[in-house]
Amino acid sequence: MTITITAFERSLDGGKGLARDMRVRWALEEVSQPYEVRLVSFHAMKEPAHRALHPFGQIPTYEEGNLAMFESGAIVFRIAERHAGLLPEDANARARAIMWMFAALNTVEPPIFEYSLFRILESDKSWYAERLPLVEARVRDRLDQLSKRLGDADWLDGPFSAGDLMMVSVLLRSKPSGMLNGYPNLAAYVARGEARPAYKRAFDAQLAVYTGKPPTG
């Protein structure tokens, strides 16, 4: 059955790999599954046809046969469960990999996403300078904790897993701010994720949507 995902027709990040369809693309590339992409405009995302797939009018969505899903974490979990390569076979290691998926989305991403939105939407507000250190501090708290947990390991828990895929995807959102520079082990961790061939293929495919140029390689 053909897998079809949705992605922005024109991504706000300029093809830098920060849109959430990137996580799904990367997962599919890691498990060597072909997929098609249906591009949607910001207007189309709010139309009934797309809301039937995603009630909140966002991307990505995932369709496979009679299954339709939304939420990048749930989609990556589906891919990881269905195809070998993203979840360990050992039951305990598998549970920990899933745990890290949840940690990336529920614990690490919220303050990073809040910081990103704050800088975009509130930079012209009178309270911006006063509130900025508080928003930054919440991000740094999480990065401090994660840095200590990762230590000098290559990945979060043994071999690369869906947990790492989600965590690297989340940390990439903090890269433009320069905050990762204060955590050499996290910066190296993200770089290892970006160096994976599957990531590069997914990134090139997403960038090609923005530039209009076909992926290379």
C-alpha positions as a Markdown table, in Angstrom:
| # | Residue | x | y | z |
|---|---|---|---|---|
| 1 | Met | 0.0 | 0.0 | 0.0 |
| 2 | Thr | 1.3 | 3.4 | -0.9 |
| 3 | Ile | 2.1 | 5.7 | 2.0 |
| 4 | Thr | 1.1 | 9.4 | 1.5 |
| 5 | Ile | 2.0 | 12.2 | 3.8 |
| 6 | Thr | 1.2 | 15.9 | 3.7 |
| 7 | Ala | 3.6 | 18.7 | 3.9 |
| 8 | Phe | 3.7 | 22.5 | 3.6 |
| 9 | Glu | 3.4 | 23.8 | 0.0 |
| 10 | Arg | 5.6 | 26.7 | 1.2 |
| 11 | Ser | 7.4 | 26.0 | 4.5 |
| 12 | Leu | 8.0 | 29.0 | 6.8 |
| 13 | Asp | 11.4 | 27.8 | 7.7 |
| 14 | Gly | 12.7 | 28.1 | 4.2 |
| 15 | Gly | 13.5 | 24.4 | 3.8 |
| 16 | Lys | 15.7 | 24.1 | 6.9 |
| 17 | Gly | 14.2 | 20.8 | 8.0 |
| 18 | Leu | 12.2 | 22.2 | 10.9 |
| 19 | Ala | 8.7 | 21.5 | 9.7 |
| 20 | Arg | 7.3 | 18.4 | 11.4 |
| 21 | Asp | 6.8 | 16.4 | 8.2 |
| 22 | Met | 10.6 | 16.1 | 8.3 |
| 23 | Arg | 10.3 | 13.7 | 11.2 |
| 24 | Val | 8.0 | 11.4 | 9.2 |
| 25 | Arg | 10.2 | 11.6 | 6.1 |
| 26 | Trp | 13.3 | 10.8 | 8.2 |
| 27 | Ala | 11.6 | 7.8 | 9.8 |
| 28 | Leu | 10.4 | 6.4 | 6.4 |
| 29 | Glu | 13.9 | 6.8 | 5.0 |
| 30 | Glu | 15.4 | 5.0 | 8.0 |
| 31 | Val | 13.3 | 2.0 | 7.3 |
| 32 | Ser | 13.6 | 2.2 | 3.5 |
| 33 | Gln | 9.9 | 2.7 | 2.9 |
| 34 | Pro | 8.8 | 4.7 | -0.3 |
| 35 | Tyr | 6.2 | 7.4 | 0.2 |
| 36 | Glu | 4.4 | 10.1 | -1.7 |
| 37 | Val | 3.9 | 13.7 | -0.6 |
| 38 | Arg | 0.8 | 15.8 | -1.0 |
| 39 | Leu | 1.6 | 19.4 | -0.6 |
| 40 | Val | -1.0 | 21.7 | 1.0 |
| 41 | Ser | -1.2 | 25.4 | 1.2 |
| 42 | Phe | -2.0 | 27.3 | 4.5 |
| 43 | His | -5.5 | 27.9 | 3.1 |
| 44 | Ala | -6.0 | 24.3 | 2.2 |
| 45 | Met | -5.0 | 23.1 | 5.6 |
| 46 | Lys | -8.1 | 24.9 | 7.0 |
| 47 | Glu | -10.5 | 23.4 | 4.5 |
| 48 | Pro | -12.9 | 20.5 | 5.3 |
| 49 | Ala | -11.0 | 18.0 | 3.2 |
| 50 | His | -7.8 | 18.4 | 5.1 |
| 51 | Arg | -9.5 | 18.8 | 8.5 |
| 52 | Ala | -11.1 | 15.4 | 7.9 |
| 53 | Leu | -7.5 | 14.1 | 8.1 |
| 54 | His | -6.2 | 16.5 | 10.7 |
| 55 | Pro | -9.0 | 18.2 | 12.8 |
| 56 | Phe | -6.6 | 20.9 | 14.0 |
| 57 | Gly | -5.6 | 22.0 | 10.4 |
| 58 | Gln | -1.9 | 21.2 | 10.6 |
| 59 | Ile | 0.7 | 18.9 | 9.0 |
| 60 | Pro | 1.8 | 16.2 | 8.7 |
| 61 | Thr | -0.8 | 13.6 | 8.1 |
| 62 | Tyr | -0.2 | 10.0 | 7.1 |
| 63 | Glu | -2.4 | 7.7 | 4.9 |
| 64 | Glu | -1.8 | 4.1 | 4.3 |
| 65 | Gly | -4.6 | 2.0 | 2.9 |
| 66 | Asn | -7.7 | 2.7 | 5.1 |
| 67 | Leu | -5.5 | 4.2 | 7.9 |
| 68 | Ala | -5.3 | 7.9 | 8.3 |
| 69 | Met | -3.3 | 9.5 | 11.1 |
| 70 | Phe | -2.0 | 12.9 | 12.3 |
| 71 | Glu | 0.6 | 13.9 | 14.9 |
| 72 | Ser | 4.2 | 13.4 | 14.0 |
| 73 | Gly | 5.0 | 11.4 | 17.1 |
| 74 | Ala | 2.2 | 9.0 | 16.6 |
| 75 | Ile | 3.1 | 8.6 | 12.9 |
| 76 | Val | 6.7 | 7.9 | 13.7 |
| 77 | Phe | 5.7 | 5.4 | 16.3 |
| 78 | Arg | 3.5 | 3.6 | 13.8 |
| 79 | Ile | 6.4 | 3.5 | 11.3 |
| 80 | Ala | 8.8 | 2.2 | 13.9 |
| 81 | Glu | 6.4 | -0.5 | 15.1 |
| 82 | Arg | 5.6 | -1.7 | 11.6 |
| 83 | His | 9.2 | -1.7 | 10.1 |
| 84 | Ala | 12.4 | -2.9 | 11.6 |
| 85 | Gly | 15.2 | -0.4 | 12.3 |
| 86 | Leu | 13.8 | 2.2 | 14.7 |
| 87 | Leu | 12.9 | 0.2 | 17.8 |
| 88 | Pro | 15.1 | -2.5 | 19.6 |
| 89 | Glu | 14.0 | -6.1 | 19.7 |
| 90 | Asp | 14.6 | -6.4 | 23.4 |
| 91 | Ala | 11.4 | -5.5 | 25.2 |
| 92 | Asn | 13.0 | -3.3 | 27.9 |
| 93 | Ala | 15.2 | -1.4 | 25.4 |
| 94 | Arg | 12.1 | -1.0 | 23.2 |
| 95 | Ala | 10.2 | 0.5 | 26.1 |
| 96 | Arg | 13.0 | 2.9 | 26.8 |
| 97 | Ala | 13.2 | 4.0 | 23.2 |
| 98 | Ile | 9.5 | 4.8 | 23.2 |
| 99 | Met | 10.0 | 6.6 | 26.6 |
| 100 | Trp | 12.5 | 8.9 | 24.9 |
| 101 | Met | 10.1 | 9.6 | 22.1 |
| 102 | Phe | 7.6 | 10.9 | 24.6 |
| 103 | Ala | 10.3 | 12.8 | 26.5 |
| 104 | Ala | 11.3 | 14.6 | 23.3 |
| 105 | Leu | 7.8 | 15.7 | 22.5 |
| 106 | Asn | 6.3 | 16.3 | 26.0 |
| 107 | Thr | 9.3 | 17.5 | 28.0 |
| 108 | Val | 12.0 | 18.9 | 25.8 |
| 109 | Glu | 10.1 | 20.4 | 22.9 |
| 110 | Pro | 7.5 | 22.6 | 24.7 |
| 111 | Pro | 10.0 | 25.2 | 26.1 |
| 112 | Ile | 12.0 | 25.2 | 22.8 |
| 113 | Phe | 8.9 | 25.7 | 20.8 |
| 114 | Glu | 7.6 | 28.4 | 23.2 |
| 115 | Tyr | 11.0 | 30.2 | 22.8 |
| 116 | Ser | 10.8 | 30.1 | 19.0 |
| 117 | Leu | 7.3 | 31.5 | 19.0 |
| 118 | Phe | 8.1 | 34.1 | 21.5 |
| 119 | Arg | 11.0 | 35.5 | 19.4 |
| 120 | Ile | 8.8 | 35.6 | 16.3 |
| 121 | Leu | 5.5 | 36.8 | 17.7 |
| 122 | Glu | 6.4 | 39.0 | 20.7 |
| 123 | Ser | 9.7 | 40.6 | 19.8 |
| 124 | Asp | 7.9 | 44.0 | 19.3 |
| 125 | Lys | 6.2 | 43.9 | 22.7 |
| 126 | Ser | 7.1 | 46.1 | 25.6 |
| 127 | Trp | 7.7 | 43.1 | 27.8 |
| 128 | Tyr | 10.0 | 41.3 | 25.4 |
| 129 | Ala | 13.3 | 42.2 | 27.0 |
| 130 | Glu | 12.1 | 41.5 | 30.5 |
| 131 | Arg | 10.5 | 38.1 | 29.7 |
| 132 | Leu | 13.2 | 36.8 | 27.3 |
| 133 | Pro | 15.6 | 35.6 | 30.0 |
| 134 | Leu | 12.8 | 33.6 | 31.7 |
| 135 | Val | 11.9 | 31.9 | 28.4 |
| 136 | Glu | 15.5 | 31.2 | 27.7 |
| 137 | Ala | 16.0 | 29.8 | 31.2 |
| 138 | Arg | 13.3 | 27.2 | 30.7 |
| 139 | Val | 15.1 | 26.0 | 27.5 |
| 140 | Arg | 18.5 | 25.9 | 29.2 |
| 141 | Asp | 17.1 | 23.9 | 32.1 |
| 142 | Arg | 16.0 | 21.2 | 29.8 |
| 143 | Leu | 19.3 | 21.3 | 27.8 |
| 144 | Asp | 21.3 | 21.1 | 31.0 |
| 145 | Gln | 19.3 | 18.0 | 32.1 |
| 146 | Leu | 19.5 | 16.3 | 28.8 |
| 147 | Ser | 23.2 | 17.1 | 28.4 |
| 148 | Lys | 24.0 | 15.5 | 31.8 |
| 149 | Arg | 21.9 | 12.4 | 30.9 |
| 150 | Leu | 23.5 | 11.9 | 27.5 |
| 151 | Gly | 27.1 | 12.4 | 28.7 |
| 152 | Asp | 29.6 | 11.1 | 26.2 |
| 153 | Ala | 27.3 | 8.5 | 24.7 |
| 154 | Asp | 26.6 | 8.6 | 21.0 |
| 155 | Trp | 22.8 | 8.0 | 21.4 |
| 156 | Leu | 20.3 | 8.1 | 24.3 |
| 157 | Asp | 20.1 | 4.4 | 25.0 |
| 158 | Gly | 22.4 | 2.1 | 23.1 |
| 159 | Pro | 22.0 | 2.1 | 19.3 |
| 160 | Phe | 20.1 | 4.8 | 17.3 |
| 161 | Ser | 16.4 | 4.5 | 17.7 |
| 162 | Ala | 13.1 | 6.4 | 17.2 |
| 163 | Gly | 13.8 | 8.1 | 20.5 |
| 164 | Asp | 16.9 | 9.7 | 19.0 |
| 165 | Leu | 15.1 | 10.6 | 15.8 |
| 166 | Met | 12.5 | 12.5 | 17.7 |
| 167 | Met | 15.0 | 14.1 | 20.1 |
| 168 | Val | 17.3 | 15.3 | 17.4 |
| 169 | Ser | 14.4 | 16.7 | 15.5 |
| 170 | Val | 13.3 | 18.6 | 18.6 |
| 171 | Leu | 16.8 | 19.9 | 19.3 |
| 172 | Leu | 17.2 | 21.1 | 15.8 |
| 173 | Arg | 14.7 | 23.8 | 16.6 |
| 174 | Ser | 17.1 | 25.3 | 19.2 |
| 175 | Lys | 20.0 | 25.3 | 16.7 |
| 176 | Pro | 19.3 | 28.7 | 15.1 |
| 177 | Ser | 19.3 | 30.4 | 18.5 |
| 178 | Gly | 22.9 | 29.3 | 19.2 |
| 179 | Met | 21.9 | 27.7 | 22.5 |
| 180 | Leu | 23.2 | 24.4 | 21.5 |
| 181 | Asn | 26.7 | 25.9 | 21.3 |
| 182 | Gly | 26.9 | 25.8 | 25.1 |
| 183 | Tyr | 26.4 | 22.0 | 25.1 |
| 184 | Pro | 29.1 | 20.4 | 23.0 |
| 185 | Asn | 27.8 | 16.9 | 23.6 |
| 186 | Leu | 24.3 | 17.9 | 22.5 |
| 187 | Ala | 25.7 | 19.8 | 19.4 |
| 188 | Ala | 27.7 | 16.6 | 18.5 |
| 189 | Tyr | 24.6 | 14.5 | 19.1 |
| 190 | Val | 22.5 | 16.6 | 16.7 |
| 191 | Ala | 25.4 | 16.5 | 14.2 |
| 192 | Arg | 25.4 | 12.7 | 14.3 |
| 193 | Gly | 21.7 | 12.7 | 13.5 |
| 194 | Glu | 22.2 | 15.1 | 10.6 |
| 195 | Ala | 25.0 | 13.0 | 9.2 |
| 196 | Arg | 22.8 | 9.9 | 8.9 |
| 197 | Pro | 22.2 | 9.1 | 5.2 |
| 198 | Ala | 18.4 | 8.7 | 5.9 |
| 199 | Tyr | 18.3 | 12.2 | 7.4 |
| 200 | Lys | 20.2 | 13.7 | 4.5 |
| 201 | Arg | 17.7 | 12.1 | 2.0 |
| 202 | Ala | 14.7 | 13.4 | 4.0 |
| 203 | Phe | 16.3 | 16.9 | 4.3 |
| 204 | Asp | 17.0 | 17.1 | 0.6 |
| 205 | Ala | 13.5 | 16.0 | -0.3 |
| 206 | Gln | 12.0 | 18.7 | 2.0 |
| 207 | Leu | 14.4 | 21.4 | 0.8 |
| 208 | Ala | 13.5 | 20.5 | -2.8 |
| 209 | Val | 9.9 | 21.5 | -2.1 |
| 210 | Tyr | 11.0 | 25.0 | -1.1 |
| 211 | Thr | 13.6 | 25.6 | -3.7 |
| 212 | Gly | 11.8 | 23.8 | -6.6 |
| 213 | Lys | 14.9 | 21.9 | -7.4 |
| 214 | Pro | 15.0 | 18.1 | -7.4 |
| 215 | Pro | 17.0 | 16.4 | -4.6 |
| 216 | Thr | 20.6 | 15.4 | -5.5 |
| 217 | Gly | 22.0 | 12.0 | -5.0 |
